[in-house]
Amino acid sequence: MKIILGSSSPRRKELLGQLDLSFEIRTKDTDESFSTEMYVGDVPEHLAKRKAAALFSTLTEDELVICADTVVIVDDVILNKPKDKEDAVEMLMLLSGKVHQVITGVALYSLNKQHSFSVVTKVEFAMMTQEEIRSYVEKYLPLDKAGSYGIQEWIGAAFIKAINGSYNNVVGLPTHEVFQALKLFV
C-alpha cells in the first residue's frame, strides 16, 4: 500500500523515514478540540483518529494514512504546544524535577481498515533553574513542541534523568509500534 503521513511535523517525517518506507505527506486542517470531561490519557488517540478521519475521503483503494498526536501530561494536566515563550518557560518549570508522561496516539486508516493505539513513555526531569529554562527557550524556541521541549535537544541531554518507554515516542512517533501496526494492512 502507498503510505501517507498525515502530518507536517519534521520530526514525524524524519522518524517515519527511519523505517525505510516510501511515503508522501498529506495534511488537512482539523479541529483539535476535545471534551474537558475526557480522560487526559485518551486525548492523543482521539485527536489522531480525528486527523485520520479528516483525510479519509482523500484516500484511494491502495492508500493508508498514518496520523499522530502527542501530548505531555503532568499532574493530570495536558501541556500542549506553548502559546509563547513565557508559556514555554511556565511549562518547563512545571516539569522541572518531576516525572511526566508523554502519550502519542496513532491512527492508521485505509478505506477497508482502521486501527488506532496509544503509547505511553514516562520521562523524569532533573531540577532546572529558571535561568537554564529561559536560556533553552531563547536558543531552541520550542514553541512547536508539546510540553515545550524536544528530548533530542540540549535540554534532553542535560536534564532528562530517565525515560521508561519509547524514546521515539517522546520525539513524536513510536516507530516500533507503527511498524508493527503497518503489518496489519498488508
C-alpha positions as CSV (number, residue, x, y, z in Angstrom):
1,M,0.0,0.0,0.0
2,K,1.0,3.6,-0.6
3,I,1.7,5.3,2.8
4,I,0.5,8.8,3.5
5,L,1.8,10.6,6.6
6,G,-0.9,12.9,7.8
7,S,1.4,15.3,9.5
8,S,3.6,18.3,8.6
9,S,5.9,17.7,11.6
10,P,9.5,17.5,10.6
11,R,10.2,15.1,13.5
12,R,7.5,12.7,12.4
13,K,8.7,12.8,8.8
14,E,12.2,12.0,9.9
15,L,11.1,9.2,12.3
16,L,8.9,7.5,9.7
17,G,11.7,7.9,7.2
18,Q,14.0,5.9,9.5
19,L,11.7,2.9,8.9
20,D,13.0,2.9,5.3
21,L,9.4,3.3,3.9
22,S,8.3,5.4,1.0
23,F,5.6,7.9,1.9
24,E,4.1,11.2,1.0
25,I,2.8,13.9,3.2
26,R,-0.9,15.0,3.1
27,T,-2.5,17.2,5.7
28,K,-5.8,18.9,6.3
29,D,-6.7,21.4,9.0
30,T,-8.5,19.6,11.7
31,D,-10.4,20.7,14.8
32,E,-8.3,19.6,17.7
33,S,-10.8,20.3,20.4
34,F,-11.9,17.7,22.9
35,S,-14.2,17.4,25.8
36,T,-12.8,18.6,29.1
37,E,-14.5,15.5,30.7
38,M,-12.4,13.2,28.6
39,Y,-9.7,11.3,30.5
40,V,-6.5,13.1,29.6
41,G,-4.8,9.8,28.6
42,D,-7.4,9.3,25.9
43,V,-6.9,12.7,24.2
44,P,-4.0,11.9,21.9
45,E,-5.6,8.8,20.3
46,H,-8.9,10.7,20.0
47,L,-7.1,13.5,18.1
48,A,-5.1,11.1,15.9
49,K,-8.3,9.4,14.9
50,R,-9.9,12.8,14.2
51,K,-7.0,13.7,11.9
52,A,-7.2,10.4,10.1
53,A,-10.9,10.7,9.7
54,A,-10.4,14.2,8.1
55,L,-8.1,12.7,5.5
56,F,-10.3,9.5,4.9
57,S,-12.2,11.0,2.0
58,T,-8.9,11.7,0.1
59,L,-7.7,8.1,0.2
60,T,-7.8,5.7,-2.8
61,E,-8.0,1.9,-2.6
62,D,-4.3,1.5,-2.4
63,E,-3.5,4.2,0.2
64,L,-3.1,4.1,4.0
65,V,-2.8,7.2,6.1
66,I,-0.9,7.5,9.4
67,C,-1.8,10.3,11.8
68,A,-0.5,11.0,15.3
69,D,-0.9,13.4,18.1
70,T,1.5,13.7,21.1
71,V,0.7,15.3,24.5
72,V,2.7,15.8,27.6
73,I,0.8,15.2,30.9
74,V,2.0,16.3,34.3
75,D,-0.2,16.1,37.4
76,D,-3.2,15.1,35.2
77,V,-2.9,18.3,33.2
78,I,-2.2,18.3,29.4
79,L,0.7,20.5,28.3
80,N,0.1,21.2,24.6
81,K,2.3,23.5,22.5
82,P,3.1,26.7,24.3
83,K,1.4,29.9,23.1
84,D,4.6,32.0,23.5
85,K,8.0,32.0,25.2
86,E,6.6,32.8,28.7
87,D,4.1,29.9,28.4
88,A,7.0,27.6,27.4
89,V,9.0,28.8,30.5
90,E,6.0,28.1,32.7
91,M,5.5,24.6,31.3
92,L,9.2,23.7,31.8
93,M,9.0,25.0,35.4
94,L,6.1,22.6,35.9
95,L,8.2,19.7,34.5
96,S,11.4,20.5,36.4
97,G,12.2,17.8,39.0
98,K,9.2,15.7,38.1
99,V,8.2,12.6,36.2
100,H,5.6,13.2,33.5
101,Q,4.0,11.1,30.7
102,V,4.4,11.6,27.0
103,I,1.5,9.9,25.2
104,T,1.3,9.6,21.4
105,G,-1.9,8.5,19.9
106,V,-1.6,6.9,16.4
107,A,-4.3,6.2,13.9
108,L,-3.8,4.2,10.7
109,Y,-6.7,4.3,8.2
110,S,-7.3,2.7,4.8
111,L,-10.6,2.5,3.0
112,N,-11.0,-1.0,4.4
113,K,-9.5,-1.0,7.8
114,Q,-8.9,1.3,10.8
115,H,-6.5,0.8,13.6
116,S,-5.5,3.1,16.5
117,F,-3.5,2.9,19.7
118,S,-1.6,5.0,22.2
119,V,2.0,4.6,23.5
120,V,3.0,6.0,26.9
121,T,6.5,6.9,27.9
122,K,7.5,8.2,31.4
123,V,10.1,10.9,31.4
124,E,11.9,12.2,34.5
125,F,13.5,15.7,34.5
126,A,16.2,16.8,36.9
127,M,15.7,20.1,38.7
128,M,16.3,23.1,36.3
129,T,16.8,26.7,37.2
130,Q,14.7,29.4,35.7
131,E,17.9,30.7,34.0
132,E,18.6,27.4,32.4
133,I,15.0,27.1,31.2
134,R,14.9,30.7,29.8
135,S,18.2,30.0,28.0
136,Y,16.8,26.9,26.4
137,V,13.6,28.6,25.3
138,E,15.5,31.5,23.8
139,K,18.0,29.3,21.9
140,Y,15.8,26.4,20.8
141,L,12.4,28.1,20.5
142,P,10.4,25.0,21.4
143,L,7.0,26.7,20.6
144,D,6.1,23.8,18.2
145,K,6.6,21.1,20.7
146,A,4.1,19.6,23.2
147,G,5.3,20.4,26.7
148,S,7.8,23.0,25.4
149,Y,10.8,20.7,24.9
150,G,12.5,18.4,22.4
151,I,14.1,15.4,24.1
152,Q,16.6,15.3,21.2
153,E,17.8,18.8,22.0
154,W,20.2,20.2,24.7
155,I,17.5,20.0,27.4
156,G,17.1,16.3,26.9
157,A,20.9,15.7,27.0
158,A,21.4,17.9,30.1
159,F,18.3,17.3,32.2
160,I,16.5,14.1,31.5
161,K,17.4,11.7,34.2
162,A,15.5,8.7,33.0
163,I,12.9,7.5,30.5
164,N,10.7,4.5,30.8
165,G,9.4,3.5,27.4
166,S,9.9,4.5,23.8
167,Y,12.4,7.4,23.1
168,N,11.0,7.9,19.6
169,N,7.5,8.3,21.2
170,V,8.8,11.3,23.1
171,V,10.3,12.7,19.8
172,G,6.8,12.4,18.3
173,L,6.2,8.9,16.7
174,P,6.5,5.5,18.3
175,T,8.2,3.9,15.3
176,H,8.4,0.3,16.6
177,E,4.6,0.2,17.3
178,V,3.9,2.0,14.0
179,F,6.0,-0.6,12.1
180,Q,4.1,-3.5,13.8
181,A,0.7,-1.9,13.1
182,L,1.6,-1.5,9.4
183,K,1.8,-5.3,9.2
184,L,-2.0,-5.4,9.8
185,F,-2.5,-3.7,6.5
186,V,-0.5,-6.0,4.2
